[in-house]
Amino acid sequence: MPIERGNLDVYEFGDTSFTVDGTQGARITSFTMGTSPNVLTGSTVNAQFWGGTFWTAPQADWWTGMVPPNYAPIDYAPYMMTVGADSSITAVGSTATFATPAKMVAVTKTFSFDPATSTVLITYSMTNKGTASIKIGHWELARVFPGGLTFYPAAAAAPTVAFGTITLQKIGAYEWFDETTFPKGGAAAKSVGDAAMGGGWIAHVVPDPAGPLVLIRTFPDIPVGSAGAGDGAVEIFVQTDNTYEEIETHNQLVTIAAGQSAPWPVTWLLRRLPVGTAVTAGNQALVDFVTTQLP
């Protein structure tokens, strides 16, 4: 069962803990193992963009250069939190209203833990609170510290650069982003790509003196180009001055009838790499380790 600590709901399994804060948009505020630091950034890095959270796509529905107040019910306003007899955590948000195009959306996040695989299972569900059908997409973001190595199964087409300067390497069947190569003091940058079909996962290795950790997230496969204009199944964003990296995954755009909901399941895993594993782009041992951990 999750442990309730004030406004926090915490899963603890072995030496690993996973924390959700209902007062912060049911945001994932920490994922830790042993004495190693949190793999997710906190509000001291960026007061608005931190931790792990859920957004709706396309961003053009609501983005104004910052998260506007009308988007608070999805991003950062309190969610109603309940813990079920099955040990699941359900977080229910209030309704956000978009003007152009007109959409009324409420998000429910459900968290549970699979002890057999030490995996956190998450379902993000969007409910159409309006009176007409809408087309919209699921979008998950995890903000991590600089200095890591991110990789995922490569699609046939190379990722594109949405803005800024960011370079991914295709080595073998995988795309690799070595964050240590990102220009220090530079402008924000974003890579937009698709994962290979049958390869709905992305991994991020976190340096740690106690032994590197790897954050693994899985998501459903989607056809190339189905995430909507300007988006891809997998996106990597680096904030200005290299303050944090954002690892993003998208679902395809879905049509939701009035009063109906659309769920999207993902999973989170945190593992420590075997001793001696080289954290370098193209290292097949990293890929082999990740694929053996997938649920």
ROKOLVO-746246 format. One record per residue (C-alpha): residue number from 1; x, y, z. Coordinates in Angstrom, 3 decimals. Layout:
! residues N
{NUM; {X; Y; Z}};
...
This chain:
! residues 295
{1; {0.000; 0.000; 0.000}};
{2; {1.179; 3.551; -0.616}};
{3; {2.218; 5.540; 2.431}};
{4; {0.443; 8.858; 2.968}};
{5; {2.763; 11.583; 4.256}};
{6; {0.781; 14.807; 4.381}};
{7; {0.103; 15.804; 0.782}};
{8; {2.408; 13.049; -0.538}};
{9; {1.534; 9.506; -1.584}};
{10; {4.614; 7.281; -1.583}};
{11; {5.289; 3.775; -2.873}};
{12; {8.256; 2.179; -1.132}};
{13; {9.655; -1.095; -2.446}};
{14; {13.029; -2.365; -1.318}};
{15; {15.318; 0.648; -1.271}};
{16; {13.317; 2.441; -3.969}};
{17; {10.604; 5.066; -3.479}};
{18; {8.200; 6.818; -5.872}};
{19; {6.328; 9.920; -4.724}};
{20; {3.290; 11.806; -6.039}};
{21; {2.187; 15.198; -4.684}};
{22; {-1.550; 15.800; -5.005}};
{23; {-1.204; 19.512; -4.233}};
{24; {1.122; 19.973; -7.222}};
{25; {-1.060; 18.637; -10.014}};
{26; {-0.508; 15.020; -8.928}};
{27; {3.041; 15.566; -10.106}};
{28; {5.665; 12.826; -9.714}};
{29; {8.047; 14.623; -7.386}};
{30; {10.663; 11.970; -6.744}};
{31; {11.941; 8.585; -7.860}};
{32; {14.871; 7.449; -5.740}};
{33; {16.977; 4.389; -4.982}};
{34; {19.024; 3.903; -1.845}};
{35; {21.036; 6.946; -0.858}};
{36; {21.288; 8.182; -4.447}};
{37; {19.774; 11.589; -5.245}};
{38; {16.329; 11.994; -6.774}};
{39; {16.524; 11.345; -10.533}};
{40; {13.891; 14.070; -11.120}};
{41; {14.470; 17.784; -10.734}};
{42; {12.732; 19.815; -8.036}};
{43; {11.268; 23.299; -7.906}};
{44; {14.622; 24.795; -6.935}};
{45; {15.856; 24.110; -10.478}};
{46; {12.785; 25.675; -12.101}};
{47; {9.803; 26.878; -10.088}};
{48; {7.286; 25.906; -12.771}};
{49; {8.780; 23.080; -14.826}};
{50; {9.970; 20.248; -12.598}};
{51; {9.379; 16.605; -11.740}};
{52; {7.240; 14.330; -13.888}};
{53; {3.846; 15.383; -15.168}};
{54; {1.179; 15.143; -17.862}};
{55; {0.186; 17.672; -20.511}};
{56; {-2.258; 17.634; -23.394}};
{57; {-1.271; 17.979; -27.041}};
{58; {-1.092; 19.931; -29.206}};
{59; {0.602; 22.542; -27.070}};
{60; {-0.830; 25.256; -29.321}};
{61; {-4.222; 24.656; -27.658}};
{62; {-3.071; 26.428; -24.507}};
{63; {0.586; 27.526; -24.592}};
{64; {1.307; 31.251; -24.318}};
{65; {5.038; 31.184; -23.614}};
{66; {4.286; 29.901; -20.123}};
{67; {1.649; 27.683; -18.509}};
{68; {-1.425; 29.938; -18.298}};
{69; {-3.836; 29.927; -15.339}};
{70; {-6.580; 28.257; -17.361}};
{71; {-4.286; 25.226; -17.740}};
{72; {-3.679; 24.931; -13.993}};
{73; {-6.349; 22.204; -13.487}};
{74; {-4.188; 19.867; -15.579}};
{75; {-0.662; 20.982; -14.739}};
{76; {-0.259; 22.353; -11.231}};
{77; {-3.560; 22.815; -9.362}};
{78; {-4.491; 20.303; -6.618}};
{79; {-5.991; 16.950; -7.599}};
{80; {-8.412; 14.958; -5.463}};
{81; {-6.390; 11.962; -4.217}};
{82; {-7.777; 8.614; -3.063}};
{83; {-6.130; 5.296; -2.256}};
{84; {-7.967; 2.138; -3.285}};
{85; {-8.195; -1.199; -1.529}};
{86; {-6.032; -2.582; -4.352}};
{87; {-3.231; -0.142; -3.320}};
{88; {-3.769; 2.076; -6.359}};
{89; {-3.635; 5.879; -6.142}};
{90; {-6.267; 7.795; -8.102}};
{91; {-5.800; 11.507; -8.726}};
{92; {-8.739; 13.428; -10.215}};
{93; {-8.222; 16.911; -11.619}};
{94; {-10.781; 19.624; -12.272}};
{95; {-11.772; 20.851; -15.740}};
{96; {-9.507; 23.007; -17.885}};
{97; {-11.134; 25.149; -20.581}};
{98; {-9.356; 26.080; -23.808}};
{99; {-10.737; 28.879; -25.957}};
{100; {-9.254; 28.260; -29.425}};
{101; {-10.101; 25.597; -30.332}};
{102; {-12.836; 25.168; -27.733}};
{103; {-12.095; 22.210; -25.470}};
{104; {-13.043; 21.280; -21.911}};
{105; {-10.804; 18.560; -20.504}};
{106; {-10.332; 16.906; -17.122}};
{107; {-7.453; 14.523; -16.386}};
{108; {-7.386; 11.520; -14.073}};
{109; {-4.093; 9.880; -13.158}};
{110; {-4.007; 6.371; -11.716}};
{111; {-0.821; 4.983; -10.159}};
{112; {-0.204; 1.404; -9.042}};
{113; {2.760; -0.812; -8.265}};
{114; {3.599; -4.276; -9.603}};
{115; {5.724; -6.022; -6.959}};
{116; {6.629; -8.866; -9.313}};
{117; {8.579; -6.508; -11.587}};
{118; {9.148; -3.526; -9.241}};
{119; {7.383; -1.393; -11.834}};
{120; {5.145; 1.645; -11.371}};
{121; {2.123; 1.517; -13.672}};
{122; {0.464; 4.798; -14.607}};
{123; {-2.677; 5.485; -16.615}};
{124; {-3.451; 9.007; -17.775}};
{125; {-7.074; 9.441; -18.791}};
{126; {-8.537; 12.527; -20.464}};
{127; {-12.285; 13.142; -20.197}};
{128; {-14.084; 15.417; -22.639}};
{129; {-16.261; 17.667; -20.481}};
{130; {-17.618; 19.622; -23.450}};
{131; {-20.614; 19.058; -25.685}};
{132; {-18.792; 18.241; -28.934}};
{133; {-16.087; 15.755; -29.949}};
{134; {-12.477; 16.886; -29.600}};
{135; {-9.163; 15.742; -31.046}};
{136; {-6.369; 15.733; -28.494}};
{137; {-3.223; 13.886; -27.460}};
{138; {-1.656; 12.433; -24.295}};
{139; {1.805; 13.774; -23.410}};
{140; {4.088; 12.814; -20.507}};
{141; {7.172; 14.760; -19.391}};
{142; {10.020; 13.854; -17.008}};
{143; {12.535; 16.555; -16.065}};
{144; {15.982; 15.264; -15.169}};
{145; {19.325; 16.818; -14.272}};
{146; {22.013; 17.628; -16.850}};
{147; {24.835; 15.206; -17.566}};
{148; {22.955; 12.001; -18.405}};
{149; {22.686; 9.726; -21.437}};
{150; {19.311; 9.178; -23.121}};
{151; {18.541; 6.512; -25.736}};
{152; {15.613; 4.811; -27.467}};
{153; {14.889; 2.482; -30.433}};
{154; {15.349; 4.451; -33.656}};
{155; {12.622; 4.821; -36.242}};
{156; {13.470; 4.731; -39.952}};
{157; {13.518; 8.526; -40.207}};
{158; {16.033; 10.518; -38.173}};
{159; {14.675; 12.873; -35.499}};
{160; {14.320; 16.509; -36.475}};
{161; {15.342; 19.635; -34.593}};
{162; {12.316; 21.697; -33.610}};
{163; {14.454; 24.625; -32.447}};
{164; {17.909; 25.386; -31.104}};
{165; {20.959; 23.170; -31.535}};
{166; {20.731; 19.570; -30.371}};
{167; {22.455; 16.510; -31.813}};
{168; {21.414; 12.875; -31.484}};
{169; {23.570; 10.033; -32.790}};
{170; {22.135; 6.969; -34.471}};
{171; {24.365; 4.076; -33.489}};
{172; {23.127; 0.664; -34.476}};
{173; {19.351; 0.532; -34.056}};
{174; {19.174; 3.269; -31.416}};
{175; {19.168; 7.046; -31.102}};
{176; {21.523; 8.408; -28.432}};
{177; {21.693; 11.824; -26.769}};
{178; {24.750; 12.491; -24.644}};
{179; {23.668; 15.494; -22.614}};
{180; {27.267; 16.305; -21.676}};
{181; {27.823; 17.430; -25.291}};
{182; {25.088; 20.074; -25.130}};
{183; {26.574; 23.582; -25.406}};
{184; {26.820; 25.205; -22.006}};
{185; {25.234; 28.642; -21.742}};
{186; {23.266; 28.084; -24.918}};
{187; {19.649; 28.570; -25.895}};
{188; {16.938; 25.966; -25.377}};
{189; {16.741; 23.180; -27.942}};
{190; {14.387; 20.342; -28.810}};
{191; {14.636; 17.097; -30.781}};
{192; {11.456; 15.497; -32.165}};
{193; {11.454; 11.867; -33.253}};
{194; {9.618; 8.574; -33.391}};
{195; {10.519; 5.298; -31.734}};
{196; {10.706; 2.142; -33.806}};
{197; {7.509; 0.114; -33.873}};
{198; {7.764; -2.591; -31.252}};
{199; {10.128; -0.382; -29.269}};
{200; {7.927; 1.803; -27.105}};
{201; {10.513; 2.722; -24.483}};
{202; {13.059; 5.381; -23.630}};
{203; {15.896; 5.117; -21.107}};
{204; {17.946; 7.748; -19.318}};
{205; {21.147; 6.944; -17.451}};
{206; {21.810; 9.120; -14.415}};
{207; {25.418; 9.461; -13.213}};
{208; {25.866; 8.557; -9.541}};
{209; {28.951; 7.801; -7.437}};
{210; {27.159; 4.791; -5.956}};
{211; {26.671; 3.396; -9.470}};
{212; {24.740; 4.858; -12.411}};
{213; {20.949; 4.590; -12.304}};
{214; {18.741; 4.137; -15.339}};
{215; {15.209; 5.523; -15.550}};
{216; {13.178; 3.445; -18.009}};
{217; {9.750; 4.480; -19.271}};
{218; {7.525; 2.477; -21.579}};
{219; {4.587; 3.682; -23.676}};
{220; {2.322; 2.251; -26.392}};
{221; {3.622; 2.141; -29.958}};
{222; {2.074; 4.649; -32.338}};
{223; {2.370; 5.015; -36.124}};
{224; {4.938; 7.504; -37.378}};
{225; {3.418; 10.963; -37.721}};
{226; {0.321; 10.191; -35.641}};
{227; {1.323; 12.370; -32.667}};
{228; {0.182; 15.461; -34.538}};
{229; {1.835; 18.351; -36.320}};
{230; {5.192; 19.269; -34.813}};
{231; {5.200; 16.388; -32.315}};
{232; {6.728; 12.927; -32.213}};
{233; {6.433; 9.859; -30.037}};
{234; {9.747; 10.777; -28.407}};
{235; {11.033; 14.285; -27.748}};
{236; {14.093; 15.588; -25.897}};
{237; {14.173; 19.195; -24.712}};
{238; {17.113; 20.928; -23.041}};
{239; {16.361; 24.121; -21.152}};
{240; {18.291; 27.356; -21.663}};
{241; {21.712; 27.329; -19.992}};
{242; {21.457; 23.559; -19.658}};
{243; {19.576; 23.727; -16.363}};
{244; {17.579; 20.547; -17.001}};
{245; {16.646; 18.007; -19.664}};
{246; {13.040; 17.094; -20.413}};
{247; {12.299; 13.591; -21.731}};
{248; {8.886; 13.563; -23.370}};
{249; {6.638; 10.861; -24.809}};
{250; {3.458; 11.300; -26.846}};
{251; {0.451; 9.227; -27.761}};
{252; {-1.237; 9.633; -31.122}};
{253; {-3.979; 12.219; -31.359}};
{254; {-7.319; 10.661; -30.398}};
{255; {-10.910; 11.731; -30.931}};
{256; {-12.954; 11.810; -27.723}};
{257; {-16.728; 12.150; -27.913}};
{258; {-18.550; 14.422; -25.476}};
{259; {-18.656; 12.870; -22.024}};
{260; {-16.215; 10.105; -22.935}};
{261; {-12.671; 9.355; -21.748}};
{262; {-9.469; 8.115; -23.373}};
{263; {-6.878; 6.254; -21.233}};
{264; {-3.154; 5.960; -21.969}};
{265; {-1.017; 3.468; -19.985}};
{266; {2.715; 3.946; -19.345}};
{267; {5.223; 2.430; -16.931}};
{268; {8.213; 3.725; -14.939}};
{269; {11.162; 1.634; -13.737}};
{270; {14.325; 2.626; -11.879}};
{271; {17.331; 0.291; -11.897}};
{272; {21.011; 0.452; -10.984}};
{273; {23.350; -0.555; -13.786}};
{274; {25.614; -3.562; -13.292}};
{275; {29.028; -2.632; -11.960}};
{276; {31.462; -1.772; -14.734}};
{277; {28.852; -0.912; -17.392}};
{278; {30.290; 1.880; -19.525}};
{279; {27.912; 4.832; -19.855}};
{280; {28.768; 5.721; -23.431}};
{281; {26.638; 6.266; -26.525}};
{282; {26.378; 3.087; -28.571}};
{283; {27.217; 0.684; -25.754}};
{284; {25.151; -2.409; -26.536}};
{285; {25.450; -3.543; -22.906}};
{286; {23.242; -0.596; -21.906}};
{287; {20.594; -1.619; -24.420}};
{288; {20.772; -5.273; -23.381}};
{289; {20.327; -4.351; -19.734}};
{290; {17.328; -2.124; -20.433}};
{291; {15.550; -4.660; -22.636}};
{292; {15.894; -7.355; -19.966}};
{293; {14.137; -5.030; -17.485}};
{294; {11.114; -4.197; -19.640}};
{295; {7.794; -5.394; -18.176}};
